[in-house]
């Protein structure tokens, strides 16, 4: 009688040292995320306090902000934490929507505000021609300028088709200045141009003073129609289009007279809850 063939032994699996799987051996991505979020949250909190503080208190708060590393540290955390905090480069969604609605055969002229390194639209050079500005640029081609100080183009031919305010409004400490930023954007747009607004999703889903509906009311009050609005896991994105200016008898009307319908937006609690944040936009 012939014995049956011996069963082939399964080779023992030996993992290389340092390559073991499982949650126990993986570096915690959540820890990295929380560190990015912590630095950015601290910077934002101090920015708001500085905007409201009297002169004698402001110096101490500025020193505390500098101890965190100042704006450079904030930008580093925003850039290195891109996939987590900023949702990656935010230009992709804007370009996708514009390609669906853009009627002209020329490139989109876009003013990217708060651009940091000016890379958000670099992947689409044939479709978008971006002018990038930032308070403290991290690349040579980015112009050092505050949005409110950036020169207003002399005529429509030099203006922009789109003003990008991606993760910019929430960075401003002065709540009234946040609303003024939306109004100020009109001055850089060709008639019927677009404003692209991006905010952390929690600004509209977990704020005491803001909801999707309330933000929609604000942007419509200051002269925009909502073309497209979409939320991702961490961001809320809004593409707005400038409406026709209001009729006025003034010889040189300011931009608010042309586009704002007069509605006053004050700080009003819309959702209660101890765990809510305090994001808010006021105007005028």
C-alpha positions in Angstrom: 0.0 0.0 0.0 1.3 3.4 -1.0 1.1 6.1 1.6 -0.8 9.2 0.6 1.5 12.1 -0.3 2.4 14.2 2.7 0.5 17.4 3.0 2.5 20.4 2.0 3.2 22.6 4.9 2.2 26.2 4.6 5.2 28.5 4.8 5.2 30.6 7.9 4.5 34.3 7.2 7.3 36.5 8.6 6.7 40.2 8.4 9.8 42.5 8.2 10.5 44.3 11.4 8.8 47.7 11.5 6.2 46.7 8.9 3.5 45.1 11.1 0.0 46.1 10.4 -2.9 46.8 12.7 -4.0 49.8 14.6 -1.5 49.1 17.4 1.5 49.5 15.1 0.2 52.4 12.9 1.1 56.0 13.5 -2.1 57.7 14.4 -3.4 59.9 11.5 -6.0 61.3 13.9 -3.3 62.6 16.2 -1.7 64.5 13.2 -5.2 65.9 12.2 -5.9 67.1 15.7 -2.5 68.8 16.0 -3.1 70.7 12.7 -6.6 71.6 13.9 -5.4 72.7 17.3 -2.8 75.2 15.9 -5.3 76.7 13.5 -8.1 76.9 16.1 -5.7 78.7 18.5 -4.7 81.2 15.8 -8.3 81.9 14.8 -9.3 82.5 18.5 -6.5 85.0 19.0 -7.3 86.7 15.7 -10.9 87.3 16.9 -9.7 88.6 20.3 -7.2 91.0 18.7 -9.9 92.4 16.5 -12.1 93.2 19.5 -9.4 94.1 22.1 -8.7 97.7 23.3 -5.2 99.0 22.4 -3.7 98.2 25.8 -4.8 94.5 25.6 -4.0 94.1 21.9 -0.2 94.1 22.4 -0.4 91.1 24.8 -2.6 89.1 22.4 -0.3 89.8 19.5 2.6 88.6 21.5 0.7 85.4 22.4 -0.1 84.9 18.7 3.6 85.3 17.8 4.5 82.7 20.4 2.5 80.2 18.3 4.7 81.1 15.4 2.5 83.8 13.9 1.0 83.7 10.5 3.8 81.5 9.1 2.9 78.7 11.5 -0.8 79.0 10.6 0.1 78.8 6.9 2.3 75.8 7.5 -0.4 74.0 9.3 -2.9 74.9 6.6 -0.6 73.7 3.9 0.8 70.5 5.5 -2.6 69.6 6.7 -4.1 70.2 3.3 -5.9 66.9 2.9 -7.4 67.2 6.4 -8.0 70.8 7.3 -8.2 72.5 3.9 -9.8 69.6 2.1 -6.7 69.6 -0.2 -6.3 72.4 -2.8 -9.7 73.9 -3.1 -9.5 74.9 -6.8 -10.6 71.5 -8.1 -14.3 71.9 -7.3 -14.4 75.5 -8.6 -12.8 74.5 -11.9 -15.2 71.5 -12.3 -18.2 73.8 -11.9 -16.9 76.6 -14.0 -16.2 74.2 -16.9 -19.8 73.2 -16.9 -21.1 76.8 -17.1 -18.3 78.9 -18.6 -19.6 80.3 -22.0 -16.5 82.0 -23.4 -13.5 80.6 -25.3 -10.9 82.5 -23.3 -9.3 81.6 -20.0 -11.0 82.5 -16.8 -9.4 85.5 -15.1 -9.3 84.7 -11.4 -8.2 86.6 -8.3 -7.2 84.1 -5.7 -7.3 85.8 -2.2 -5.4 84.3 0.6 -3.5 82.1 -1.8 -0.5 81.3 0.5 1.7 79.6 -2.2 -0.6 80.2 -5.1 -1.0 76.6 -6.2 -4.8 76.1 -6.0 -5.3 76.6 -9.8 -1.9 75.6 -11.0 -3.1 72.3 -12.5 -5.4 74.1 -15.0 -3.1 76.7 -16.8 -5.1 76.3 -20.0 -8.4 77.2 -18.4 -7.6 79.5 -15.4 -5.2 82.5 -15.3 -4.9 83.2 -11.6 -3.6 86.4 -9.9 -2.7 85.3 -6.4 -2.5 87.6 -3.3 -1.7 86.9 0.3 -0.8 88.9 3.4 2.4 86.9 3.7 3.1 85.0 0.5 4.9 81.7 0.4 5.9 81.9 -3.3 7.5 84.6 -5.4 4.6 84.9 -7.8 2.1 85.6 -5.0 1.5 89.3 -4.5 1.9 90.6 -0.9 -1.4 92.4 -0.2 -4.4 92.7 2.0 -7.6 92.1 0.0 -9.0 95.5 1.1 -5.8 97.3 0.0 -5.4 95.5 -3.4 -5.8 98.1 -6.2 -9.2 98.1 -7.8 -8.9 97.7 -11.6 -9.7 100.9 -13.5 -12.1 99.3 -16.0 -14.0 96.1 -16.8 -11.3 94.9 -19.2 -8.8 94.7 -16.3 -11.2 93.1 -13.8 -11.7 89.4 -13.0 -14.2 86.8 -13.9 -13.9 85.1 -10.5 -12.8 86.2 -7.0 -11.7 83.2 -4.9 -12.3 83.5 -1.2 -11.3 80.0 -0.2 -11.0 79.6 3.6 -10.5 83.3 3.9 -13.6 84.8 5.4 -13.3 82.6 8.5 -9.8 83.8 8.9 -10.9 87.4 9.4 -11.3 88.3 13.1 -13.6 91.3 12.7 -17.1 89.9 12.1 -18.3 93.0 10.3 -15.3 92.9 8.0 -16.3 89.4 7.0 -19.5 90.7 5.5 -17.6 93.7 4.0 -15.3 91.3 2.2 -18.2 89.9 0.2 -19.3 93.4 -0.7 -15.8 94.5 -1.5 -15.4 91.6 -4.0 -17.9 93.3 -6.3 -15.3 95.9 -7.2 -13.0 93.4 -8.8 -15.6 91.6 -10.9 -16.6 92.1 -14.5 -20.4 92.4 -14.8 -22.0 89.1 -13.9 -18.7 87.7 -12.5 -18.5 85.0 -9.8 -17.3 84.7 -6.2 -16.1 81.4 -4.9 -16.5 81.0 -1.1 -15.2 78.1 0.9 -15.6 77.7 4.6 -15.0 74.8 7.1 -18.3 72.8 7.1 -18.6 73.4 10.9 -19.1 77.1 10.2 -22.6 76.4 8.9 -23.5 73.1 10.5 -22.3 73.6 14.1 -22.5 77.4 14.7 -24.7 79.2 17.1 -25.0 82.1 14.7 -24.9 80.5 11.2 -26.7 78.0 9.1 -26.8 77.2 5.4 -30.0 79.2 5.1 -28.6 82.2 6.9 -25.5 82.3 4.8 -27.6 82.1 1.7 -29.7 85.1 2.9 -26.5 87.1 3.6 -24.9 86.5 0.1 -28.2 87.3 -1.6 -28.6 90.5 0.4 -25.2 91.8 -0.7 -25.8 91.2 -4.4 -25.2 87.5 -5.4 -27.2 84.6 -6.7 -26.2 81.1 -5.6 -25.1 79.2 -8.7 -23.9 76.0 -7.0 -23.6 74.9 -3.4 -22.1 71.7 -2.2 -20.7 70.3 1.0 -17.8 67.8 1.4 -16.9 66.0 4.5 -15.1 69.0 5.9 -15.9 72.0 3.7 -18.9 73.9 2.4 -18.4 75.4 -1.1 -20.4 78.2 -2.7 -20.2 79.6 -6.2 -22.0 82.9 -6.4 -22.8 85.1 -9.3 -23.0 88.9 -9.2 -26.5 90.2 -9.8 -27.2 93.4 -11.8 -26.4 96.5 -9.8 -29.2 98.5 -8.2 -30.3 101.8 -9.8 -29.1 104.9 -8.0 -29.2 108.6 -8.6 -25.8 109.1 -6.9 -23.0 110.6 -9.1 -20.4 108.2 -7.6 -22.3 105.5 -5.6 -20.2 103.2 -3.4 -20.3 99.5 -4.0 -22.8 98.9 -1.1 -25.3 101.3 -2.7 -25.1 99.3 -5.9 -25.5 95.8 -4.5 -26.7 95.7 -0.9 -30.4 95.6 -0.3 -30.2 97.2 3.1 -30.8 94.2 5.3 -28.8 94.4 8.5 -27.3 91.2 9.8 -26.7 91.2 13.6 -25.4 88.5 15.9 -28.5 86.3 16.6 -28.5 82.8 18.0 -30.0 80.4 15.5 -29.0 77.2 17.3 -28.5 76.5 21.0 -26.0 74.1 22.4 -22.9 74.2 24.6 -20.7 72.5 22.0 -21.6 74.9 19.2 -18.9 77.2 17.7 -19.3 81.0 17.4 -18.7 81.5 13.6 -20.7 84.5 12.5 -20.8 87.1 9.6 -22.2 90.5 10.3 -23.1 93.3 7.9 -22.8 96.3 7.7 
